[in-house]
Amino acid sequence: MRILVIEDEAQLARHIARALERHGHVAGTRQDGEEGLRFALADPPDLIVLDLNLPGIDGMSVLAGLRQANNPARVLILTARGEVEHRVKGLKAGADDYLA
């Protein structure tokens, strides 16, 4: 499975990508919302692990851009924002799952 990790903290992004690779996946990282969205639209991965607090454009805007473009990638939001209203907003916006 091809997975794109869009996370602004470089060390955390590398840790997530390495863990995924140890389990047989191909993982890439992007640290900026705009760059992550461009990359995902140009060559859609199977899964996107998406942080919400990103430079450039935030994760919700990345998600909106993916869904507007009918990008087929599944999206897992992985964030520190754990409040119920944030979870509901993320899932209603088109995320496939939300982990706080």
Secondary structure, DSSP 4 states (H G I P E B T S, - for coil): -EEEEE-SSHHHHHHHHHHHHHTT-EEEEESSHHHHHHHHHHS--SEEEE-SS-SSS-HHHHHHHHHHTT---EEEEE-S---HHHHHHHHHTT-SEEE-
